[in-house]
Amino acid sequence: MSQTMTDLAEDVGSRDPTTGLRAVAALRRLVEQLEDLHVRNARAAGWSWRAIADGLGVTKQTVHRKHRGSR
């Protein structure tokens, strides 16, 4: 199921738990995809794991463990 950001924003505010939870899950997947994309872009631009971690507000170990296969 593909939803627009507008649909997701509306669904997150739904009083129906099923609709709200589905929207949260879709947003979680989107955030993961966006994070992976931007980590790959940063690595391709020569950023260190420390700089990426600082940008994400996590530790260097966390970002490296999660994205070490990203090139």
N, CA, C and O of each residue as an XYZ file, in Angstrom:
284
protein
N       0.840     -1.161      0.000
C       0.000      0.000      0.000
C       0.896      1.238      0.000
O       1.705      1.428      0.908
N       0.748      2.055     -1.002
C       1.527      3.275     -1.122
C       0.663      4.469     -0.741
O      -0.426      4.663     -1.282
N       1.158      5.256      0.184
C       0.425      6.426      0.641
C       1.283      7.661      0.439
O       2.511      7.592      0.493
N       0.634      8.780      0.206
C       1.365     10.030      0.120
C       1.654     10.528      1.531
O       1.064     10.056      2.503
N       2.563     11.481      1.626
C       2.854     12.072      2.933
C       1.605     12.729      3.518
O       1.394     12.693      4.730
N       0.790     13.319      2.671
C      -0.451     13.939      3.138
C      -1.373     12.897      3.743
O      -1.956     13.114      4.805
N      -1.506     11.748      3.056
C      -2.334     10.656      3.589
C      -1.811     10.192      4.944
O      -2.581     10.009      5.887
N      -0.493     10.004      5.032
C       0.095      9.527      6.284
C      -0.117     10.539      7.405
O      -0.432     10.166      8.535
N       0.056     11.822      7.087
C      -0.145     12.853      8.108
C      -1.584     12.831      8.625
O      -1.820     12.980      9.825
N      -2.526     12.650      7.733
C      -3.932     12.567      8.148
C      -4.181     11.301      8.955
O      -4.865     11.332      9.978
N      -3.623     10.191      8.493
C      -3.860      8.909      9.167
C      -3.245      8.855     10.564
O      -3.799      8.216     11.458
N      -2.113      9.516     10.759
C      -1.478      9.536     12.078
C      -2.402     10.183     13.103
O      -2.393      9.805     14.274
N      -3.180     11.133     12.677
C      -4.097     11.812     13.579
C      -5.440     11.127     13.746
O      -6.323     11.641     14.432
N      -5.598      9.967     13.119
C      -6.873      9.256     13.188
C      -7.170      8.782     14.606
O      -6.266      8.436     15.367
N      -8.446      8.774     14.938
C      -8.868      8.229     16.228
C      -8.983      6.702     16.163
O      -9.116      6.043     17.194
N      -8.933      6.148     14.957
C      -8.998      4.696     14.776
C      -7.594      4.122     14.989
O      -6.680      4.442     14.230
N      -7.411      3.278     16.009
C      -6.087      2.740     16.295
C      -5.475      1.975     15.118
O      -4.266      2.061     14.901
N      -6.265      1.243     14.368
C      -5.738      0.492     13.232
C      -5.131      1.440     12.207
O      -4.017      1.221     11.731
N      -5.858      2.477     11.876
C      -5.375      3.456     10.904
C      -4.133      4.165     11.430
O      -3.152      4.313     10.702
N      -4.165      4.599     12.671
C      -3.025      5.297     13.261
C      -1.781      4.441     13.328
O      -0.691      4.904     12.993
N      -1.925      3.193     13.758
C      -0.773      2.306     13.875
C      -0.183      1.958     12.513
O       1.036      1.868     12.368
N      -1.030      1.763     11.527
C      -0.530      1.507     10.172
C       0.257      2.703      9.650
O       1.284      2.540      8.992
N      -0.230      3.899      9.946
C       0.469      5.109      9.509
C       1.820      5.226     10.214
O       2.812      5.593      9.583
N       1.873      4.924     11.488
C       3.132      4.972     12.227
C       4.125      3.971     11.639
O       5.302      4.292     11.469
N       3.662      2.773     11.332
C       4.538      1.754     10.745
C       5.063      2.202      9.379
O       6.237      1.998      9.068
N       4.204      2.807      8.570
C       4.625      3.300      7.252
C       5.643      4.423      7.401
O       6.617      4.475      6.650
N       5.433      5.315      8.353
C       6.386      6.391      8.596
C       7.718      5.842      9.077
O       8.770      6.340      8.677
N       7.691      4.830      9.921
C       8.930      4.202     10.400
C       9.726      3.645      9.224
O      10.940      3.836      9.148
N       9.048      2.958      8.307
C       9.738      2.413      7.124
C      10.324      3.541      6.277
O      11.450      3.435      5.790
N       9.568      4.609      6.103
C      10.039      5.737      5.318
C      11.272      6.377      5.949
O      12.237      6.687      5.250
N      11.246      6.575      7.253
C      12.387      7.168      7.945
C      13.621      6.284      7.794
O      14.720      6.792      7.569
N      13.456      4.979      7.914
C      14.590      4.054      7.741
C      15.173      4.164      6.339
O      16.393      4.178      6.176
N      14.323      4.243      5.333
C      14.793      4.374      3.951
C      15.516      5.700      3.750
O      16.564      5.748      3.105
N      14.965      6.764      4.294
C      15.605      8.077      4.164
C      16.945      8.121      4.884
O      17.910      8.684      4.366
N      17.013      7.534      6.069
C      18.275      7.496      6.806
C      19.326      6.741      6.013
O      20.460      7.204      5.889
N      18.966      5.592      5.478
C      19.910      4.798      4.695
C      20.407      5.583      3.481
O      21.603      5.586      3.187
N      19.500      6.241      2.786
C      19.867      7.042      1.623
C      20.868      8.133      1.997
O      21.876      8.311      1.314
N      20.597      8.857      3.071
C      21.461      9.970      3.439
C      22.783      9.509      4.041
O      23.793     10.198      3.898
N      22.797      8.373      4.701
C      24.068      7.817      5.179
C      24.920      7.410      3.979
O      26.118      7.689      3.952
N      24.318      6.756      2.990
C      25.073      6.391      1.776
C      25.611      7.637      1.077
O      26.761      7.659      0.638
N      24.779      8.674      0.975
C      25.222      9.921      0.343
C      26.390     10.541      1.115
O      27.359     11.006      0.514
N      26.296     10.546      2.428
C      27.364     11.119      3.252
C      28.659     10.322      3.100
O      29.735     10.904      2.966
N      28.557      9.007      3.122
C      29.756      8.169      2.958
C      30.372      8.393      1.580
O      31.594      8.477      1.455
N      29.535      8.490      0.541
C      30.044      8.726     -0.818
C      30.730     10.087     -0.911
O      31.635     10.276     -1.725
N      30.299     11.033     -0.078
C      30.896     12.364     -0.065
C      32.126     12.431      0.840
O      32.729     13.492      0.995
N      32.494     11.296      1.435
C      33.695     11.236      2.261
C      33.509     11.528      3.734
O      34.487     11.705      4.460
N      32.274     11.582      4.183
C      32.020     11.850      5.603
C      32.508     10.689      6.459
O      32.439      9.530      6.050
N      32.996     11.009      7.638
C      33.398      9.978      8.604
C      32.153      9.441      9.309
O      31.089     10.059      9.298
N      32.322      8.273      9.921
C      31.227      7.712     10.706
C      30.880      8.646     11.868
O      29.714      8.764     12.247
N      31.901      9.314     12.437
C      31.679     10.259     13.548
C      30.794     11.421     13.084
O      29.854     11.797     13.783
N      31.087     11.987     11.915
C      30.300     13.120     11.411
C      28.855     12.697     11.150
O      27.923     13.441     11.454
N      28.672     11.510     10.591
C      27.319     11.009     10.332
C      26.586     10.787     11.650
O      25.423     11.164     11.794
N      27.272     10.174     12.607
C      26.666      9.931     13.919
C      26.248     11.244     14.568
O      25.159     11.342     15.132
N      27.108     12.249     14.488
C      26.773     13.552     15.057
C      25.533     14.126     14.387
O      24.665     14.682     15.060
N      25.441     13.996     13.073
C      24.279     14.496     12.340
C      22.992     13.797     12.726
O      21.921     14.404     12.730
N      23.098     12.521     13.050
C      21.915     11.745     13.429
C      21.620     11.797     14.936
O      20.549     11.384     15.382
N      22.573     12.304     15.701
C      22.376     12.366     17.145
C      22.505     11.021     17.833
O      21.846     10.754     18.838
N      23.377     10.166     17.270
C      23.622      8.844     17.852
C      25.123      8.659     18.005
O      25.905      9.523     17.611
N      25.522      7.529     18.579
C      26.949      7.264     18.721
C      27.530      6.744     17.413
O      26.822      6.226     16.549
N      28.838      6.901     17.300
C      29.547      6.391     16.121
C      29.335      4.873     16.000
O      29.125      4.358     14.902
N      29.392      4.178     17.115
C      29.221      2.729     17.105
C      27.837      2.346     16.593
O      27.700      1.399     15.819
N      26.821      3.074     17.017
C      25.451      2.767     16.594
C      25.295      2.924     15.096
O      24.776      2.033     14.424
N      25.745      4.060     14.565
C      25.567      4.299     13.130
C      26.420      3.343     12.309
O      25.984      2.888     11.251
N      27.625      3.030     12.771
C      28.477      2.111     12.026
C      27.885      0.705     12.015
O      27.861      0.046     10.976
N      27.416      0.255     13.154
C      26.818     -1.085     13.243
C      25.591     -1.200     12.326
O      25.385     -2.228     11.680
N      24.794     -0.148     12.278
C      23.562     -0.179     11.497
C      23.819     -0.044      9.993
O      23.110     -0.647      9.188
N      24.829      0.746      9.611
C      24.990      1.106      8.201
C      26.329      0.699      7.594
O      26.645      1.138      6.488
N      27.116     -0.112      8.265
C      28.474     -0.398      7.770
C      28.489     -1.004      6.368
O      29.506     -0.918      5.680
N      27.386     -1.613      5.929
C      27.325     -2.167      4.581
C      26.929     -1.146      3.534
O      26.962     -1.438      2.339
N      26.551      0.064      3.974
C      26.124      1.121      3.036
C      27.344      1.744      2.379
O      28.299      2.128      3.053
N      27.302      1.838      1.099
C      28.424      2.463      0.367
C      27.904      3.527     -0.536
O      28.680      4.174     -1.239
